[in-house]
Amino acid sequence: MKRSKSERGAALLEAAITIPMLLLVSVGIFEFGRAYQTWQVLTNAAREGARVAAVGGTTDHDVEAAVRTYMAAERLGNAGTAPIAVNRKVAVGAQTGSEVTIQYPFSFILLDPAVRFVRPATTTGGPLMMSAVAIMRNES
């Protein structure tokens, strides 16, 4: 098959355009999967803390320890510094319940540097603050 001079390099140009887009989509899928998994861990940690808080005779320190232990077991970084709020007097129907709220700063590994590479002066690319809340009825 013979090609004319105007068609030479067309495949190289097409590859140069499509490969970065495919890589960006692949990295995006990976990064948002990581973000979703982190959010699931936070939700489960909040549930674990709410279970401990719902039992009579436990302190807020016990609740925070249970949450931080769960987060550390799931290998979340900064588990020791994430703010955890415990509220033991939340209305749940006719009864009271315990509410545990966790705030966690999540950073994208590859998308943040890619955004800063394209637009160096942007404020985008900082940590995304994730939040998880769990409420359970008190047992007593």
N, CA, C and O atoms as a GROMACS GRO file, in nm:
protein
  560
    1MET      N    1   0.083  -0.117   0.000
    1MET     CA    2   0.000   0.000   0.000
    1MET      C    3   0.089   0.124   0.000
    1MET      O    4   0.179   0.138   0.083
    2LYS      N    5   0.063   0.212  -0.090
    2LYS     CA    6   0.144   0.332  -0.105
    2LYS      C    7   0.072   0.452  -0.045
    2LYS      O    8  -0.047   0.472  -0.067
    3ARG      N    9   0.146   0.531   0.032
    3ARG     CA   10   0.087   0.650   0.096
    3ARG      C   11   0.142   0.774   0.030
    3ARG      O   12   0.256   0.778  -0.018
    4SER      N   13   0.060   0.875   0.029
    4SER     CA   14   0.106   1.003  -0.026
    4SER      C   15   0.181   1.079   0.083
    4SER      O   16   0.175   1.044   0.201
    5LYS      N   17   0.251   1.184   0.042
    5LYS     CA   18   0.330   1.262   0.138
    5LYS      C   19   0.242   1.330   0.244
    5LYS      O   20   0.288   1.353   0.356
    6SER      N   21   0.119   1.362   0.210
    6SER     CA   22   0.033   1.432   0.306
    6SER      C   23  -0.017   1.339   0.416
    6SER      O   24  -0.066   1.387   0.519
    7GLU      N   25  -0.006   1.206   0.398
    7GLU     CA   26  -0.053   1.112   0.499
    7GLU      C   27   0.059   1.064   0.591
    7GLU      O   28   0.031   0.997   0.690
    8ARG      N   29   0.181   1.095   0.562
    8ARG     CA   30   0.293   1.052   0.645
    8ARG      C   31   0.288   1.120   0.780
    8ARG      O   32   0.266   1.241   0.790
    9GLY      N   33   0.308   1.043   0.883
    9GLY     CA   34   0.308   1.099   1.018
    9GLY      C   35   0.169   1.114   1.078
    9GLY      O   36   0.157   1.157   1.193
   10ALA      N   37   0.064   1.078   1.004
   10ALA     CA   38  -0.072   1.093   1.057
   10ALA      C   39  -0.093   0.999   1.176
   10ALA      O   40  -0.156   1.037   1.275
   11ALA      N   41  -0.042   0.877   1.166
   11ALA     CA   42  -0.058   0.782   1.277
   11ALA      C   43   0.017   0.831   1.401
   11ALA      O   44  -0.032   0.817   1.513
   12LEU      N   45   0.135   0.886   1.382
   12LEU     CA   46   0.212   0.939   1.494
   12LEU      C   47   0.139   1.056   1.560
   12LEU      O   48   0.136   1.066   1.683
   13LEU      N   49   0.082   1.143   1.480
   13LEU     CA   50   0.008   1.257   1.533
   13LEU      C   51  -0.117   1.210   1.607
   13LEU      O   52  -0.149   1.264   1.713
   14GLU      N   53  -0.188   1.113   1.553
   14GLU     CA   54  -0.307   1.060   1.620
   14GLU      C   55  -0.270   0.996   1.754
   14GLU      O   56  -0.340   1.014   1.854
   15ALA      N   57  -0.160   0.922   1.755
   15ALA     CA   58  -0.115   0.860   1.880
   15ALA      C   59  -0.074   0.966   1.981
   15ALA      O   60  -0.102   0.953   2.100
   16ALA      N   61  -0.008   1.071   1.934
   16ALA     CA   62   0.035   1.178   2.025
   16ALA      C   63  -0.084   1.251   2.087
   16ALA      O   64  -0.072   1.306   2.197
   17ILE      N   65  -0.196   1.251   2.020
   17ILE     CA   66  -0.316   1.316   2.073
   17ILE      C   67  -0.395   1.222   2.164
   17ILE      O   68  -0.442   1.263   2.269
   18THR      N   69  -0.409   1.097   2.125
   18THR     CA   70  -0.497   1.006   2.199
   18THR      C   71  -0.432   0.942   2.322
   18THR      O   72  -0.502   0.918   2.421
   19ILE      N   73  -0.303   0.914   2.320
   19ILE     CA   74  -0.239   0.848   2.434
   19ILE      C   75  -0.248   0.932   2.561
   19ILE      O   76  -0.281   0.876   2.666
   20PRO      N   77  -0.219   1.063   2.559
   20PRO     CA   78  -0.236   1.141   2.684
   20PRO      C   79  -0.381   1.141   2.734
   20PRO      O   80  -0.405   1.138   2.855
   21MET      N   81  -0.478   1.145   2.643
   21MET     CA   82  -0.618   1.143   2.686
   21MET      C   83  -0.653   1.009   2.749
   21MET      O   84  -0.724   1.005   2.850
   22LEU      N   85  -0.606   0.899   2.692
   22LEU     CA   86  -0.631   0.767   2.749
   22LEU      C   87  -0.565   0.753   2.886
   22LEU      O   88  -0.623   0.696   2.978
   23LEU      N   89  -0.444   0.804   2.899
   23LEU     CA   90  -0.376   0.800   3.029
   23LEU      C   91  -0.450   0.883   3.133
   23LEU      O   92  -0.462   0.841   3.248
   24LEU      N   93  -0.501   1.000   3.094
   24LEU     CA   94  -0.575   1.084   3.188
   24LEU      C   95  -0.704   1.015   3.234
   24LEU      O   96  -0.738   1.022   3.352
   25VAL      N   97  -0.774   0.951   3.143
   25VAL     CA   98  -0.896   0.878   3.180
   25VAL      C   99  -0.861   0.761   3.273
   25VAL      O  100  -0.930   0.739   3.372
   26SER      N  101  -0.756   0.687   3.241
   26SER     CA  102  -0.715   0.574   3.326
   26SER      C  103  -0.675   0.620   3.465
   26SER      O  104  -0.715   0.558   3.564
   27VAL      N  105  -0.597   0.726   3.474
   27VAL     CA  106  -0.556   0.778   3.604
   27VAL      C  107  -0.677   0.831   3.680
   27VAL      O  108  -0.687   0.813   3.801
   28GLY      N  109  -0.770   0.895   3.611
   28GLY     CA  110  -0.892   0.945   3.674
   28GLY      C  111  -0.974   0.832   3.735
   28GLY      O  112  -1.026   0.845   3.846
   29ILE      N  113  -0.986   0.723   3.663
   29ILE     CA  114  -1.059   0.607   3.715
   29ILE      C  115  -0.990   0.554   3.841
   29ILE      O  116  -1.056   0.522   3.940
   30PHE      N  117  -0.860   0.543   3.838
   30PHE     CA  118  -0.783   0.496   3.953
   30PHE      C  119  -0.800   0.589   4.073
   30PHE      O  120  -0.826   0.544   4.184
   31GLU      N  121  -0.785   0.720   4.049
   31GLU     CA  122  -0.790   0.818   4.158
   31GLU      C  123  -0.929   0.826   4.222
   31GLU      O  124  -0.941   0.830   4.344
   32PHE      N  125  -1.035   0.827   4.140
   32PHE     CA  126  -1.169   0.835   4.196
   32PHE      C  127  -1.208   0.704   4.264
   32PHE      O  128  -1.289   0.704   4.356
   33GLY      N  129  -1.152   0.593   4.220
   33GLY     CA  130  -1.171   0.466   4.290
   33GLY      C  131  -1.107   0.471   4.429
   33GLY      O  132  -1.164   0.422   4.526
   34ARG      N  133  -0.988   0.531   4.436
   34ARG     CA  134  -0.921   0.549   4.566
   34ARG      C  135  -1.002   0.640   4.657
   34ARG      O  136  -1.013   0.615   4.777
   35ALA      N  137  -1.058   0.746   4.600
   35ALA     CA  138  -1.138   0.839   4.680
   35ALA      C  139  -1.263   0.770   4.733
   35ALA      O  140  -1.300   0.790   4.849
   36TYR      N  141  -1.328   0.690   4.651
   36TYR     CA  142  -1.448   0.619   4.695
   36TYR      C  143  -1.414   0.517   4.804
   36TYR      O  144  -1.488   0.503   4.901
   37GLN      N  145  -1.302   0.448   4.789
   37GLN     CA  146  -1.261   0.351   4.890
   37GLN      C  147  -1.230   0.422   5.022
   37GLN      O  148  -1.264   0.370   5.129
   38THR      N  149  -1.167   0.537   5.017
   38THR     CA  150  -1.139   0.615   5.138
   38THR      C  151  -1.268   0.659   5.205
   38THR      O  152  -1.280   0.653   5.327
   39TRP      N  153  -1.365   0.704   5.126
   39TRP     CA  154  -1.493   0.746   5.181
   39TRP      C  155  -1.565   0.628   5.248
   39TRP      O  156  -1.628   0.646   5.352
   40GLN      N  157  -1.555   0.510   5.189
   40GLN     CA  158  -1.615   0.390   5.249
   40GLN      C  159  -1.549   0.357   5.383
   40GLN      O  160  -1.618   0.321   5.479
   41VAL      N  161  -1.417   0.369   5.390
   41VAL     CA  162  -1.346   0.344   5.516
   41VAL      C  163  -1.391   0.444   5.622
   41VAL      O  164  -1.412   0.407   5.737
   42LEU      N  165  -1.405   0.571   5.584
   42LEU     CA  166  -1.450   0.673   5.680
   42LEU      C  167  -1.591   0.643   5.730
   42LEU      O  168  -1.620   0.657   5.849
   43THR      N  169  -1.679   0.602   5.639
   43THR     CA  170  -1.816   0.568   5.678
   43THR      C  171  -1.817   0.451   5.775
   43THR      O  172  -1.888   0.455   5.876
   44ASN      N  173  -1.740   0.349   5.747
   44ASN     CA  174  -1.733   0.232   5.837
   44ASN      C  175  -1.670   0.269   5.971
   44ASN      O  176  -1.712   0.218   6.075
   45ALA      N  177  -1.570   0.357   5.970
   45ALA     CA  178  -1.508   0.400   6.095
   45ALA      C  179  -1.608   0.479   6.180
   45ALA      O  180  -1.611   0.465   6.302
   46ALA      N  181  -1.689   0.563   6.115
   46ALA     CA  182  -1.791   0.639   6.188
   46ALA      C  183  -1.895   0.544   6.247
   46ALA      O  184  -1.941   0.565   6.360
   47ARG      N  185  -1.933   0.441   6.173
   47ARG     CA  186  -2.027   0.341   6.226
   47ARG      C  187  -1.968   0.268   6.346
   47ARG      O  188  -2.037   0.245   6.446
   48GLU      N  189  -1.842   0.234   6.336
   48GLU     CA  190  -1.776   0.165   6.447
   48GLU      C  191  -1.774   0.255   6.570
   48GLU      O  192  -1.799   0.208   6.682
   49GLY      N  193  -1.744   0.382   6.550
   49GLY     CA  194  -1.746   0.476   6.662
   49GLY      C  195  -1.885   0.495   6.720
   49GLY      O  196  -1.901   0.506   6.841
   50ALA      N  197  -1.988   0.499   6.634
   50ALA     CA  198  -2.126   0.514   6.682
   50ALA      C  199  -2.168   0.392   6.761
   50ALA      O  200  -2.242   0.405   6.859
   51ARG      N  201  -2.124   0.272   6.722
   51ARG     CA  202  -2.154   0.151   6.800
   51ARG      C  203  -2.097   0.161   6.941
   51ARG      O  204  -2.164   0.128   7.039
   52VAL      N  205  -1.972   0.206   6.950
   52VAL     CA  206  -1.908   0.219   7.081
   52VAL      C  207  -1.978   0.328   7.162
   52VAL      O  208  -1.999   0.311   7.282
   53ALA      N  209  -2.014   0.439   7.098
   53ALA     CA  210  -2.078   0.550   7.169
   53ALA      C  211  -2.218   0.513   7.217
   53ALA      O  212  -2.263   0.566   7.319
   54ALA      N  213  -2.286   0.425   7.147
   54ALA     CA  214  -2.423   0.388   7.184
   54ALA      C  215  -2.428   0.301   7.308
   54ALA      O  216  -2.532   0.294   7.374
   55VAL      N  217  -2.319   0.236   7.342
   55VAL     CA  218  -2.313   0.150   7.460
   55VAL      C  219  -2.290   0.237   7.583
   55VAL      O  220  -2.205   0.325   7.582
   56GLY      N  221  -2.366   0.213   7.688
   56GLY     CA  222  -2.350   0.290   7.811
   56GLY      C  223  -2.216   0.262   7.878
   56GLY      O  224  -2.163   0.152   7.868
   57GLY      N  225  -2.163   0.362   7.943
   57GLY     CA  226  -2.038   0.344   8.017
   57GLY      C  227  -1.913   0.370   7.937
   57GLY      O  228  -1.803   0.350   7.988
   58THR      N  229  -1.925   0.414   7.813
   58THR     CA  230  -1.806   0.445   7.733
   58THR      C  231  -1.784   0.595   7.730
   58THR      O  232  -1.878   0.674   7.742
   59THR      N  233  -1.660   0.634   7.715
   59THR     CA  234  -1.626   0.776   7.709
   59THR      C  235  -1.600   0.817   7.564
   59THR      O  236  -1.590   0.733   7.475
   60ASP      N  237  -1.591   0.947   7.544
   60ASP     CA  238  -1.558   0.998   7.411
   60ASP      C  239  -1.420   0.952   7.368
   60ASP      O  240  -1.394   0.932   7.249
   61HIS      N  241  -1.331   0.936   7.464
   61HIS     CA  242  -1.196   0.886   7.433
   61HIS      C  243  -1.204   0.744   7.377
   61HIS      O  244  -1.130   0.710   7.284
   62ASP      N  245  -1.293   0.660   7.432
   62ASP     CA  246  -1.311   0.524   7.381
   62ASP      C  247  -1.362   0.526   7.237
   62ASP      O  248  -1.318   0.447   7.153
   63VAL      N  249  -1.454   0.619   7.210
   63VAL     CA  250  -1.510   0.631   7.074
   63VAL      C  251  -1.400   0.673   6.977
   63VAL      O  252  -1.385   0.613   6.870
   64GLU      N  253  -1.324   0.776   7.012
   64GLU     CA  254  -1.216   0.822   6.925
   64GLU      C  255  -1.112   0.713   6.904
   64GLU      O  256  -1.060   0.698   6.793
   65ALA      N  257  -1.080   0.638   7.008
   65ALA     CA  258  -0.983   0.529   6.994
   65ALA      C  259  -1.034   0.422   6.898
   65ALA      O  260  -0.957   0.369   6.818
   66ALA      N  261  -1.164   0.389   6.905
   66ALA     CA  262  -1.221   0.289   6.815
   66ALA      C  263  -1.216   0.337   6.671
   66ALA      O  264  -1.185   0.260   6.580
   67VAL      N  265  -1.248   0.464   6.650
   67VAL     CA  266  -1.246   0.521   6.514
   67VAL      C  267  -1.104   0.523   6.459
   67VAL      O  268  -1.079   0.481   6.346
   68ARG      N  269  -1.010   0.571   6.539
   68ARG     CA  270  -0.871   0.580   6.492
   68ARG      C  271  -0.809   0.441   6.470
   68ARG      O  272  -0.729   0.423   6.379
   69THR      N  273  -0.847   0.345   6.553
   69THR     CA  274  -0.799   0.208   6.533
   69THR      C  275  -0.849   0.151   6.402
   69THR      O  276  -0.774   0.087   6.328
   70TYR      N  277  -0.977   0.175   6.372
   70TYR     CA  278  -1.033   0.126   6.245
   70TYR      C  279  -0.965   0.193   6.126
   70TYR      O  280  -0.930   0.127   6.028
   71MET      N  281  -0.946   0.324   6.136
   71MET     CA  282  -0.882   0.396   6.026
   71MET      C  283  -0.738   0.350   6.006
   71MET      O  284  -0.692   0.335   5.893
   72ALA      N  285  -0.667   0.326   6.116
   72ALA     CA  286  -0.528   0.279   6.106
   72ALA      C  287  -0.522   0.137   6.050
   72ALA      O  288  -0.431   0.104   5.974
   73ALA      N  289  -0.619   0.052   6.087
   73ALA     CA  290  -0.622  -0.085   6.035
   73ALA      C  291  -0.646  -0.086   5.884
   73ALA      O  292  -0.600  -0.176   5.814
   74GLU      N  293  -0.720   0.013   5.836
   74GLU     CA  294  -0.745   0.023   5.691
   74GLU      C  295  -0.640   0.106   5.619
   74GLU      O  296  -0.654   0.137   5.501
   75ARG      N  297  -0.534   0.143   5.693
   75ARG     CA  298  -0.417   0.211   5.638
   75ARG      C  299  -0.447   0.349   5.579
   75ARG      O  300  -0.396   0.384   5.473
   76LEU      N  301  -0.530   0.424   5.648
   76LEU     CA  302  -0.551   0.563   5.609
   76LEU      C  303  -0.442   0.647   5.676
   76LEU      O  304  -0.423   0.639   5.797
   77GLY      N  305  -0.373   0.726   5.598
   77GLY     CA  306  -0.274   0.816   5.655
   77GLY      C  307  -0.343   0.927   5.733
   77GLY      O  308  -0.461   0.955   5.708
   78ASN      N  309  -0.275   0.989   5.823
   78ASN     CA  310  -0.327   1.098   5.906
   78ASN      C  311  -0.444   1.054   5.992
   78ASN      O  312  -0.527   1.137   6.030
   79ALA      N  313  -0.454   0.926   6.025
   79ALA     CA  314  -0.565   0.877   6.108
   79ALA      C  315  -0.560   0.938   6.247
   79ALA      O  316  -0.663   0.955   6.311
   80GLY      N  317  -0.443   0.972   6.294
   80GLY     CA  318  -0.430   1.028   6.428
   80GLY      C  319  -0.464   1.175   6.437
   80GLY      O  320  -0.481   1.227   6.547
   81THR      N  321  -0.474   1.245   6.323
   81THR     CA  322  -0.500   1.388   6.326
   81THR      C  323  -0.638   1.426   6.274
   81THR      O  324  -0.675   1.544   6.281
   82ALA      N  325  -0.714   1.332   6.223
   82ALA     CA  326  -0.846   1.363   6.168
   82ALA      C  327  -0.941   1.405   6.280
   82ALA      O  328  -0.950   1.336   6.381
   83PRO      N  329  -1.011   1.519   6.263
   83PRO     CA  330  -1.105   1.561   6.367
   83PRO      C  331  -1.224   1.466   6.379
   83PRO      O  332  -1.285   1.429   6.278
   84ILE      N  333  -1.256   1.426   6.501
   84ILE     CA  334  -1.369   1.336   6.527
   84ILE      C  335  -1.459   1.405   6.629
   84ILE      O  336  -1.414   1.442   6.737
   85ALA      N  337  -1.586   1.422   6.595
   85ALA     CA  338  -1.683   1.484   6.686
   85ALA      C  339  -1.782   1.379   6.733
   85ALA      O  340  -1.834   1.302   6.652
   86VAL      N  341  -1.808   1.376   6.863
   86VAL     CA  342  -1.903   1.280   6.922
   86VAL      C  343  -2.015   1.360   6.988
   86VAL      O  344  -1.989   1.447   7.071
   87ASN      N  345  -2.139   1.330   6.952
   87ASN     CA  346  -2.256   1.392   7.014
   87ASN      C  347  -2.347   1.279   7.060
   87ASN      O  348  -2.400   1.204   6.978
   88ARG      N  349  -2.367   1.267   7.191
   88ARG     CA  350  -2.443   1.155   7.246
   88ARG      C  351  -2.590   1.185   7.269
   88ARG      O  352  -2.662   1.099   7.319
   89LYS      N  353  -2.637   1.303   7.234
   89LYS     CA  354  -2.777   1.338   7.260
   89LYS      C  355  -2.847   1.383   7.133
   89LYS      O  356  -2.898   1.494   7.126
   90VAL      N  357  -2.850   1.297   7.034
   90VAL     CA  358  -2.918   1.324   6.908
   90VAL      C  359  -3.054   1.257   6.913
   90VAL      O  360  -3.066   1.142   6.956
   91ALA      N  361  -3.157   1.328   6.870
   91ALA     CA  362  -3.292   1.269   6.870
   91ALA      C  363  -3.304   1.167   6.758
   91ALA      O  364  -3.279   1.197   6.641
   92VAL      N  365  -3.343   1.044   6.796
   92VAL     CA  366  -3.367   0.936   6.700
   92VAL      C  367  -3.508   0.884   6.730
   92VAL      O  368  -3.526   0.795   6.813
   93GLY      N  369  -3.605   0.942   6.663
   93GLY     CA  370  -3.743   0.908   6.693
   93GLY      C  371  -3.778   0.954   6.833
   93GLY      O  372  -3.757   1.071   6.866
   94ALA      N  373  -3.830   0.865   6.915
   94ALA     CA  374  -3.865   0.898   7.053
   94ALA      C  375  -3.747   0.879   7.148
   94ALA      O  376  -3.758   0.912   7.266
   95GLN      N  377  -3.636   0.825   7.099
   95GLN     CA  378  -3.520   0.798   7.184
   95GLN      C  379  -3.405   0.891   7.148
   95GLN      O  380  -3.414   0.970   7.055
   96THR      N  381  -3.297   0.879   7.224
   96THR     CA  382  -3.176   0.954   7.192
   96THR      C  383  -3.074   0.860   7.131
   96THR      O  384  -3.077   0.739   7.151
   97GLY      N  385  -2.984   0.919   7.055
   97GLY     CA  386  -2.879   0.840   6.991
   97GLY      C  387  -2.746   0.910   6.999
   97GLY      O  388  -2.735   1.023   7.047
   98SER      N  389  -2.645   0.841   6.953
   98SER     CA  390  -2.509   0.896   6.950
   98SER      C  391  -2.468   0.917   6.805
   98SER      O  392  -2.489   0.832   6.719
   99GLU      N  393  -2.409   1.032   6.781
   99GLU     CA  394  -2.366   1.069   6.646
   99GLU      C  395  -2.214   1.085   6.644
   99GLU      O  396  -2.157   1.150   6.732
  100VAL      N  397  -2.151   1.026   6.546
  100VAL     CA  398  -2.006   1.040   6.528
  100VAL      C  399  -1.980   1.100   6.391
  100VAL      O  400  -2.030   1.049   6.290
  101THR      N  401  -1.903   1.208   6.388
  101THR     CA  402  -1.869   1.276   6.262
  101THR      C  403  -1.718   1.276   6.247
  101THR      O  404  -1.645   1.310   6.340
  102ILE      N  405  -1.672   1.238   6.128
  102ILE     CA  406  -1.528   1.236   6.098
  102ILE      C  407  -1.502   1.328   5.980
  102ILE      O  408  -1.574   1.326   5.881
  103GLN      N  409  -1.398   1.410   5.991
  103GLN     CA  410  -1.350   1.493   5.881
  103GLN      C  411  -1.212   1.439   5.841
  103GLN      O  412  -1.128   1.414   5.926
  104TYR      N  413  -1.190   1.422   5.710
  104TYR     CA  414  -1.062   1.366   5.666
  104TYR      C  415  -1.016   1.436   5.538
  104TYR      O  416  -1.092   1.444   5.442
  105PRO      N  417  -0.893   1.487   5.536
  105PRO     CA  418  -0.841   1.551   5.414
  105PRO      C  419  -0.787   1.446   5.316
  105PRO      O  420  -0.693   1.373   5.348
  106PHE      N  421  -0.847   1.439   5.199
  106PHE     CA  422  -0.805   1.343   5.097
  106PHE      C  423  -0.732   1.417   4.986
  106PHE      O  424  -0.780   1.520   4.938
  107SER      N  425  -0.617   1.365   4.946
  107SER     CA  426  -0.540   1.425   4.837
  107SER      C  427  -0.527   1.326   4.723
  107SER      O  428  -0.498   1.208   4.744
  108PHE      N  429  -0.547   1.376   4.602
  108PHE     CA  430  -0.525   1.294   4.484
  108PHE      C  431  -0.376   1.286   4.458
  108PHE      O  432  -0.305   1.386   4.466
  109ILE      N  433  -0.328   1.166   4.426
  109ILE     CA  434  -0.184   1.145   4.408
  109ILE      C  435  -0.135   1.198   4.273
  109ILE      O  436  -0.033   1.267   4.267
  110LEU      N  437  -0.207   1.168   4.166
  110LEU     CA  438  -0.161   1.206   4.033
  110LEU      C  439  -0.239   1.320   3.970
  110LEU      O  440  -0.183   1.396   3.891
  111LEU      N  441  -0.366   1.336   4.004
  111LEU     CA  442  -0.446   1.441   3.941
  111LEU      C  443  -0.407   1.580   3.989
  111LEU      O  444  -0.407   1.675   3.910
  112ASP      N  445  -0.374   1.595   4.118
  112ASP     CA  446  -0.334   1.727   4.170
  112ASP      C  447  -0.208   1.779   4.100
  112ASP      O  448  -0.208   1.894   4.055
  113PRO      N  449  -0.101   1.700   4.089
  113PRO     CA  450   0.016   1.750   4.015
  113PRO      C  451  -0.013   1.775   3.868
  113PRO      O  452   0.045   1.867   3.808
  114ALA      N  453  -0.102   1.696   3.808
  114ALA     CA  454  -0.135   1.718   3.667
  114ALA      C  455  -0.207   1.851   3.649
  114ALA      O  456  -0.182   1.924   3.553
  115VAL      N  457  -0.296   1.884   3.743
  115VAL     CA  458  -0.367   2.012   3.735
  115VAL      C  459  -0.268   2.127   3.754
  115VAL      O  460  -0.276   2.227   3.683
  116ARG      N  461  -0.177   2.113   3.850
  116ARG     CA  462  -0.078   2.219   3.873
  116ARG      C  463   0.021   2.233   3.758
  116ARG      O  464   0.076   2.341   3.736
  117PHE      N  465   0.045   2.123   3.685
  117PHE     CA  466   0.134   2.130   3.569
  117PHE      C  467   0.069   2.210   3.457
  117PHE      O  468   0.135   2.290   3.390
  118VAL      N  469  -0.061   2.189   3.437
  118VAL     CA  470  -0.133   2.261   3.331
  118VAL      C  471  -0.155   2.406   3.370
  118VAL      O  472  -0.136   2.496   3.288
  119ARG      N  473  -0.194   2.430   3.494
  119ARG     CA  474  -0.219   2.566   3.543
  119ARG      C  475  -0.144   2.587   3.674
  119ARG      O  476  -0.200   2.561   3.781
  120PRO      N  477  -0.019   2.634   3.669
  120PRO     CA  478   0.062   2.646   3.790
  120PRO      C  479   0.006   2.742   3.896
  120PRO      O  480   0.028   2.722   4.015
  121ALA      N  481  -0.066   2.844   3.854
  121ALA     CA  482  -0.114   2.945   3.949
  121ALA      C  483  -0.251   2.911   4.008
  121ALA      O  484  -0.309   2.993   4.078
  122THR      N  485  -0.304   2.792   3.979
  122THR     CA  486  -0.438   2.758   4.026
  122THR      C  487  -0.439   2.723   4.174
  122THR      O  488  -0.340   2.675   4.230
  123THR      N  489  -0.554   2.748   4.237
  123THR     CA  490  -0.571   2.708   4.377
  123THR      C  491  -0.631   2.568   4.386
  123THR      O  492  -0.641   2.511   4.495
  124THR      N  493  -0.672   2.514   4.272
  124THR     CA  494  -0.723   2.378   4.268
  124THR      C  495  -0.609   2.282   4.295
  124THR      O  496  -0.494   2.311   4.262
  125GLY      N  497  -0.640   2.169   4.353
  125GLY     CA  498  -0.537   2.069   4.376
  125GLY      C  499  -0.502   2.051   4.522
  125GLY      O  500  -0.414   1.972   4.555
  126GLY      N  501  -0.570   2.123   4.609
  126GLY     CA  502  -0.547   2.104   4.752
  126GLY      C  503  -0.625   1.984   4.801
  126GLY      O  504  -0.698   1.921   4.725
  127PRO      N  505  -0.611   1.951   4.928
  127PRO     CA  506  -0.684   1.836   4.982
  127PRO      C  507  -0.835   1.858   4.977
  127PRO      O  508  -0.885   1.968   4.998
  128LEU      N  509  -0.906   1.751   4.948
  128LEU     CA  510  -1.052   1.749   4.946
  128LEU      C  511  -1.098   1.702   5.083
  128LEU      O  512  -1.058   1.594   5.127
  129MET      N  513  -1.180   1.780   5.152
  129MET     CA  514  -1.224   1.743   5.286
  129MET      C  515  -1.344   1.648   5.276
  129MET      O  516  -1.452   1.687   5.232
  130MET      N  517  -1.321   1.524   5.316
  130MET     CA  518  -1.428   1.424   5.317
  130MET      C  519  -1.490   1.421   5.457
  130MET      O  520  -1.423   1.446   5.557
  131SER      N  521  -1.618   1.388   5.461
  131SER     CA  522  -1.688   1.383   5.588
  131SER      C  523  -1.776   1.259   5.591
  131SER      O  524  -1.836   1.221   5.490
  132ALA      N  525  -1.783   1.196   5.708
  132ALA     CA  526  -1.870   1.079   5.727
  132ALA      C  527  -1.942   1.094   5.861
  132ALA      O  528  -1.881   1.135   5.960
  133VAL      N  529  -2.071   1.060   5.862
  133VAL     CA  530  -2.152   1.072   5.983
  133VAL      C  531  -2.227   0.942   6.004
  133VAL      O  532  -2.280   0.884   5.909
  134ALA      N  533  -2.233   0.896   6.128
  134ALA     CA  534  -2.311   0.777   6.163
  134ALA      C  535  -2.387   0.806   6.293
  134ALA      O  536  -2.332   0.867   6.385
  135ILE      N  537  -2.513   0.763   6.298
  135ILE     CA  538  -2.598   0.780   6.417
  135ILE      C  539  -2.655   0.645   6.455
  135ILE      O  540  -2.706   0.571   6.371
  136MET      N  541  -2.647   0.613   6.585
  136MET     CA  542  -2.707   0.489   6.637
  136MET      C  543  -2.779   0.520   6.767
  136MET      O  544  -2.737   0.606   6.844
  137ARG      N  545  -2.890   0.447   6.791
  137ARG     CA  546  -2.966   0.466   6.915
  137ARG      C  547  -2.884   0.422   7.035
  137ARG      O  548  -2.811   0.323   7.029
  138ASN      N  549  -2.898   0.497   7.144
  138ASN     CA  550  -2.830   0.461   7.268
  138ASN      C  551  -2.899   0.340   7.331
  138ASN      O  552  -3.021   0.327   7.320
  139GLU      N  553  -2.824   0.254   7.395
  139GLU     CA  554  -2.878   0.130   7.450
  139GLU      C  555  -2.946   0.147   7.586
  139GLU      O  556  -3.033   0.066   7.619
  140SER      N  557  -2.910   0.244   7.661
  140SER     CA  558  -2.967   0.254   7.796
  140SER      C  559  -3.101   0.319   7.802
  140SER      O  560  -3.159   0.333   7.910
   0.00000   0.00000   0.00000
